[in-house]
C-alpha cells in the first residue's frame, strides 16, 4: 500500500533535483524512496556533500588558463626549493 508524502523544499532545489533525476532516467519519487529505504535499512542519517567546483566556474578557469598560457610560478623539482620560494 502506498501513501503520499508532502514535504516543503525550495522551488529551485526541487527543479534541479527533478532535472538530475530525469537525466538519470528516473522520477524524483524513486530518488526520495531510495533515500528513505537507505535511512530505514541503515538506521542512520548521513548528511554530507562532497565539495565540487561548479561547471561554470570550471569553464571560466579553463578559459583563463588557456588565455594566460603560462604558469603562475616557476617549476620546482625539489621540495626544498619550493619551501624556500614560498618563504620569500
HELIX and SHEET records of a PDB file:
HELIX    1   1 UNK A   11  UNK A   24  1                                  14    
HELIX    2   2 UNK A   28  UNK A   42  1                                  15    
HELIX    3   3 UNK A   55  UNK A   68  1                                  14    
HELIX    4   4 UNK A   79  UNK A   87  1                                   9    
END                                                                             
